[in-house]
Amino acid sequence: MIVKGGSTDVVAYFQMRLTAGGDGTGLTISDFDLTYTRSGDTPAAKADAVALAAANTAHTDNRGIEVDPTDAPGLYRFDFPDAAFAASVREVILTVKHASCFTESLRVEIDPFGAPAGASLAADIAAVKTETAAILDDTDLIDDATSGLAKIATDVAAVLVDTGTTLDDVVDAIKVQTDKLTFTVANQIDANIQYVNDVAVTGDGQSGTEWGPA
């Protein structure tokens, strides 16, 4: 089981087995002891479980209930306190004890990067957008008055002014060069190879006037 550090209202499920054999059905919830142990720390104080009203009742610290003795015999839900899942350690061990059952423990990995229990995807996306905007603002790519693209266009215009040219001048200069290209076959630029490695090419590839230099 994995939860994000700082998750709240975490519900865990345990399969209780009788030491005498078989599933632990019909057990009194108040006879269960709940505790947890965070990595490198002493166990939390033991809590006596209190019965929940129903299997789908809202989370309440240190409460529990038998889920369904007929279709899920021996399965119990227990609600552990938020302190068990606080950030700063990598795991917590949840422990459930009953005098008639084998003691059961569940290892829960505390992930500092995963999505917290019950988190909204929309809320996460909004948070990412907010952080991204903050980064862009810090790097001066955007500000309150102009968008990133508008700022880039402004910067380009400033460079052209500094060099004494205009965008039209740049486009015209490029066009002068591209107009020199010829296309005897559509979409294929004509080529006339006269030098290879700074050595003039001789011949035209015909018999008696083979390509050179030899």
Long-range contacts (C-beta under 8 A, 24 or more apart in sequence): 1-106, 1-107, 1-108, 1-109, 2-108, 2-109, 2-110, 2-111, 2-114, 3-85, 3-108, 3-109, 3-110, 3-111, 3-114, 3-116, 3-117, 4-110, 4-111, 4-112, 4-113, 4-114, 4-115, 4-116, 4-117, 4-119, 5-85, 5-86, 5-87, 5-88, 5-89, 5-110, 5-111, 5-112, 6-85, 6-86, 6-87, 6-116, 7-82, 7-85, 7-116, 7-117, 7-118, 8-82, 8-85, 8-116, 8-117, 8-118, 9-58, 9-59, 9-79, 9-82, 9-117, 9-118, 10-59, 10-79, 10-80, 10-82, 10-84, 10-85, 10-108, 10-117, 11-59, 11-77, 11-78, 11-79, 12-77, 12-78, 12-79, 12-80, 12-94, 12-106, 12-108, 13-67, 13-75, 13-76, 13-77, 13-78, 14-75, 14-76, 14-78, 14-96, 14-104, 14-106, 15-74, 15-75, 15-76, 15-104, 16-74, 16-75, 16-76, 16-96, 16-98, 16-101, 16-102, 16-104, 17-74, 17-101, 17-102, 17-104, 18-100, 18-101, 18-102, 19-100, 19-101, 19-102, 20-100, 23-73, 23-74, 24-74, 24-76, 24-98, 24-100, 24-101, 25-66, 25-69, 25-73, 25-74, 26-66, 26-69, 27-66, 27-76, 27-98, 27-100, 27-101, 29-63, 29-64, 29-65, 29-66, 29-76, 31-98, 31-99, 31-100, 32-64, 32-76, 32-78, 32-96, 32-97, 32-98, 33-96, 33-97, 33-98, 34-62, 34-64, 34-78, 34-80, 34-94, 34-95, 34-96, 34-97, 35-95, 35-97, 36-80, 36-81, 36-84, 36-92, 36-93, 36-94, 36-95, 37-92, 37-93, 37-95, 38-84, 38-86, 38-89, 38-91, 38-92, 39-89, 39-90, 39-91, 39-92, 40-89, 41-89, 43-95, 44-81, 44-83, 44-84, 49-78, 52-77, 52-79, 84-108, 85-110, 87-112
